[in-house]
Structures are given as structure tokens and as C-alpha cells.
Amino acid sequence: MLAVAILAHLSLASGACTRDLLKGITASYLDALALGKPTTMKSLGAEGTALAYQENDVSLDISKGVLSQSVSIDFNRSIYDTTECASYTEIVSTGKHPYVIGTRLAVTSDSGKLNKIESVVCDDGDWLFNAAGSLRYNKQEVWDPIPEAKRDKREVIKAAGDAYIDAWGDSSVQPPFGKSCARLEGGSYLTGNCKLNFQPPFKVTNRRYTIDEELGAVDIFHNFPFLDKFIPRDPGTQTNNLLRVEGGQIKYIHENTVCSKKSCAK
């Protein structure tokens, strides 16, 4: 798959970030994860520039992270943001060491070079972790491309994601939930009622967006206050939420949240 990424790089023109470019780099990431070869990703970075790598909001040597472990991949889903020149991929592994991993790959749009990898790496002891459950429910959902005439604008998709998160600390915010809204949280699946609300003050900070109009998707990396009893409320623990928006309404929500120590929930 590395060849795919190289060809995608060659197709980059006039400083534009293409979907093919992001697909190629994402395919290389999945290969590197499956084979345990972090050097593959280093080769996609700019020459002479260190590739930024983070796991669970902590900067890490890429050769010592999950990319070095050869993770069996049972399921993956990716979205591609040609405006921000980034992709987000959700990975489920039910192998010897089960994982649910969410990874954002950021690319420099003018050069087509990978400049940052950040992952939420969830395993045993993290919030509601159950890789088998995550695999089962992911496979049930439909994330087909939305016909062009029916696609929501980028601003609509982002606003739906922000409303979902803003409502956690402000009950006056009414997210645009669809009637069949479903939330996959760890390995638990809830349908029919996706609204959450917590006692204020509840400020969700450090939001990083990946938005894909073709799939009606937005992923938001952020910090979740309150949950982890072992760390300060502010900024909180590393989380990401992936949402599917159809016709302006939220259909699916996925949440993956790490714990600083096992069984961290208050």
C-alpha cells in the first residue's frame, strides 16, 4: 500500500489536498499498524522534519507506540477531510491484545507530506471497553457515501457535532438528533436517546475536527472533563467522538475514551 500513497503524492497539484492522497496515506497507516512497522509512516513525513506522534494526548517515540506492535485489524472505517487535509480512522482489533483505536493523520496540503499522527488507543480498563461489542455494532451500521445532491454542507456537519458536545454542559442546547439515533460508547450500544447532560461547569476543550461531506461525518478529538477520578477535571482525559449526520440530523455517534488508570470512572 505504500506505493498507493506515493502515487497519491504524485497526483497532488497546485497545493490542493486530494481524497486520493488521504486514502493512500491512510492505507499506508493501516499496513504499518498491521505489520508493526512505524518506519513506514516516518518515510511519509517531510525530509529533515520530525514526524509528530501522540498517543492519548501524550507525545511519544513512534517506535515505542502501538504502531510497533503488529495489531490484527478486524474492522476499520476512515473519513477524509480535504479542507483540513486530514483523515480519521477507527480500528477494532479483537486479537490477542484487543484494541479500539482512533487515529487522525494530518498532512501538509502544499507538499502532501504527513506531519502529525495522533491516536486514542483504548484497551482493557478504559471507559466501557469491549472490542467484541465495538466490532459487532460497527458492522451493523451503514456509512455509505451520501448522494451529492443530499450532502450536508461542512458547516452543518460541524455544527451538529459541536451541538452534541455543547449540550453535555448546557441543557438549553438541542442537538439535531434523528429519530433512530444510536450511540456506540466503548462496546455498549444505545438507541433512541442520544442526549447526555452533566452538572455544569462542563467545558470541553482542545477540539480538533476531521469532516467528510461525502460520508456526512465529523470526528472531534477533545478532552473530556469529569470522568477520570485520577486526573484533574481540566483539561480532562483524551476522548474522540465520531458522528454520522444525514439531512442535518445525527444518526450515529461513536465515543472512545481512555483512562489514565484502569477503571477510572467516578
C-alpha positions in Angstrom: 0.0 0.0 0.0 3.0 2.3 0.3 3.0 2.5 -3.5 -0.6 3.8 -3.3 0.5 6.6 -1.1 3.4 7.5 -3.3 1.2 7.7 -6.4 -1.3 9.8 -4.4 1.6 12.2 -3.6 2.5 12.5 -7.3 -1.1 13.4 -8.1 -1.1 16.4 -5.7 -1.3 19.5 -7.8 -1.5 23.3 -7.2 -1.3 22.8 -3.4 -4.7 21.0 -3.4 -5.3 18.2 -0.9 -7.0 15.3 -2.6 -9.1 12.5 -1.4 -6.8 10.0 -3.1 -3.8 11.5 -1.3 -5.5 10.9 2.1 -6.7 7.5 1.1 -3.2 6.5 0.2 -1.6 7.7 3.4 -4.4 6.1 5.5 -3.8 2.8 3.7 -0.1 3.0 4.5 -1.0 3.7 8.1 -3.2 0.6 8.3 -0.5 -1.5 6.7 2.1 -0.2 9.2 -0.2 -0.9 12.1 -0.9 -4.5 10.9 2.8 -5.2 10.3 4.2 -3.3 13.3 6.4 -1.1 11.1 6.4 2.5 12.3 9.2 3.3 9.9 6.7 3.2 7.1 5.0 6.3 8.5 8.3 8.1 9.1 9.0 7.7 5.4 5.9 9.7 4.5 6.9 12.7 6.5 8.9 15.7 5.2 12.6 15.0 4.9 14.6 16.6 7.7 11.5 17.2 9.8 10.5 15.1 12.8 7.1 13.5 12.5 4.9 14.5 15.5 3.4 11.4 17.1 0.9 11.3 20.0 -1.0 8.6 21.8 -3.7 9.5 24.3 -2.6 13.2 24.2 1.0 12.3 25.1 3.9 12.9 22.8 5.7 9.6 22.2 8.5 8.0 20.2 6.7 6.4 17.3 8.9 3.3 17.5 7.6 2.6 21.1 3.9 3.1 20.4 1.1 0.9 19.3 2.4 1.1 15.7 5.3 -1.2 16.7 3.1 -4.0 18.0 1.6 -5.6 14.8 -2.1 -5.2 15.6 -4.6 -7.6 13.9 -7.3 -5.4 12.3 -10.8 -6.9 12.3 -12.5 -3.7 11.2 -11.7 -0.2 10.1 -13.6 2.8 8.8 -12.0 6.0 7.5 -13.2 9.5 6.8 -11.3 12.1 4.7 -11.1 15.9 5.1 -9.7 17.6 2.0 -10.2 21.1 3.6 -8.1 20.4 6.7 -6.0 17.8 4.8 -6.5 15.1 7.4 -8.1 11.7 7.8 -9.6 9.9 10.7 -9.7 6.1 11.0 -11.4 3.9 13.6 -9.8 0.5 14.1 -11.1 -2.5 16.0 -8.9 -5.5 17.0 -10.2 -8.5 18.8 -6.9 -10.3 18.7 -4.5 -11.4 21.4 -4.4 -7.8 22.6 -7.8 -6.3 21.8 -7.9 -2.6 20.9 -10.2 0.1 19.7 -8.0 2.8 18.1 -9.0 6.2 16.6 -6.2 7.8 14.6 -6.1 11.2 13.0 -3.5 11.7 10.3 -2.6 15.4 9.4 -0.9 16.2 6.1 0.7 19.4 4.9 -1.5 20.3 2.0 1.1 22.1 -0.1 3.6 19.2 0.0 1.4 16.2 0.6 3.7 15.1 3.5 2.5 13.6 6.7 3.2 15.9 9.6 1.3 14.5 12.6 -0.3 11.3 13.9 -2.5 11.4 17.0 -4.3 8.3 18.3 -6.8 7.5 21.0 -5.7 3.9 21.9 -8.3 2.1 24.1 -7.8 -1.3 25.6 -8.7 -3.2 28.8 -9.7 -0.9 31.7 -10.7 2.1 29.5 -14.2 3.5 29.6 -16.7 0.8 28.8 -14.1 -1.0 26.7 -15.3 -4.1 24.8 -13.6 -4.7 21.5 -16.0 -7.5 20.6 -19.0 -5.3 21.2 -17.5 -2.5 19.2 -16.8 -4.8 16.3 -20.3 -6.2 16.3 -22.1 -2.9 16.3 -19.7 -1.2 13.9 -20.5 -3.9 11.4 -24.3 -3.3 11.8 -24.1 0.4 10.8 -24.4 1.8 7.3 -21.9 4.5 6.4 -22.4 4.5 2.6 -21.5 7.7 0.6 -24.3 10.2 0.6 -25.6 11.2 -2.9 -24.1 14.5 -3.8 -27.4 16.3 -4.1 -28.3 15.2 -0.5 -25.0 16.0 1.2 -24.9 18.5 4.1 -22.5 21.4 3.9 -19.4 21.2 6.0 -20.7 23.9 8.4 -23.9 21.9 9.0 -22.0 18.7 9.9 -19.6 20.6 12.2 -22.5 22.4 13.9 -24.2 19.1 14.6 -21.0 17.7 16.2 -20.5 20.8 18.3 -24.1 20.9 19.4 -23.9 17.3 20.6 -20.8 18.1 22.8 -22.1 21.6 23.9 -25.3 20.0 25.2 -23.3 18.0 27.8 -22.9 21.1 29.9 -25.8 23.2 28.7 -29.2 21.7 28.7 -30.6 24.6 26.6 -28.6 23.3 23.6 -30.8 21.0 21.5 -28.6 18.8 19.2 -30.3 17.7 15.9 -30.8 14.0 16.8 -32.5 11.8 14.2 -35.3 9.5 15.4 -33.1 6.4 15.1 -30.0 8.0 16.6 -27.6 5.4 18.1 -24.6 5.8 20.3 -21.7 3.3 20.4 -19.8 4.0 23.6 -16.9 1.7 24.2 -18.6 -1.6 23.5 -22.1 -0.5 24.6 -24.8 0.4 22.1 -27.7 2.7 23.0 -30.6 3.6 20.6 -33.4 6.1 20.6 -32.0 8.6 23.0 -28.5 10.1 22.3 -28.7 13.1 24.6 -26.3 13.4 27.5 -26.1 16.1 30.2 -23.7 16.7 33.1 -23.7 19.1 36.0 -22.1 22.4 35.0 -19.5 23.8 34.8 -18.6 21.4 32.0 -16.3 22.9 29.3 -15.0 20.6 26.6 -11.7 22.0 25.3 -9.0 21.3 22.7 -11.3 20.3 19.8 -9.7 19.1 16.6 -12.0 18.4 13.7 -12.0 16.0 10.7 -15.0 16.5 8.4 -16.1 14.4 5.4 -19.0 15.8 3.5 -19.2 12.7 1.2 -19.8 10.4 4.3 -21.7 13.0 6.3 -19.1 12.5 9.1 -17.3 14.6 11.6 -14.7 13.3 14.1 -13.8 15.5 17.1 -10.7 14.9 19.2 -11.1 16.7 22.5 -10.6 16.5 26.3 -13.4 15.2 28.4 -13.7 16.7 31.9 -15.2 15.0 35.0 -14.8 11.3 34.0 -11.4 10.3 35.3 -11.0 10.3 39.0 -7.2 10.1 38.8 -6.6 13.3 36.9 -7.7 17.0 37.1 -11.1 17.9 35.7 -9.4 20.5 33.5 -8.3 19.6 30.9 -9.6 16.1 31.5 -9.0 12.8 29.6 -8.4 12.2 25.9 -11.6 11.4 24.0 -12.9 11.4 20.5 -16.4 11.4 19.0 -17.2 10.3 15.5 -20.7 11.3 14.2 -22.7 10.4 11.1 -25.0 13.3 10.0 -27.7 12.7 7.4 -30.1 15.5 6.3 -28.8 17.7 9.1 -29.6 15.1 11.7 -27.3 13.0 13.8 -27.7 9.3 13.1 -24.7 7.6 14.7 -22.3 8.6 17.5 -19.1 6.7 18.5 -17.1 7.6 21.6 -13.7 6.2 22.6 -12.3 7.4 25.9 -9.1 6.4 27.6 -8.4 6.1 31.3 -5.2 7.2 33.0 -5.5 4.1 35.1 -7.8 1.1 34.8 -11.4 1.6 35.9 -11.0 5.3 36.2 -14.7 6.4 36.1 -16.1 8.4 39.0 
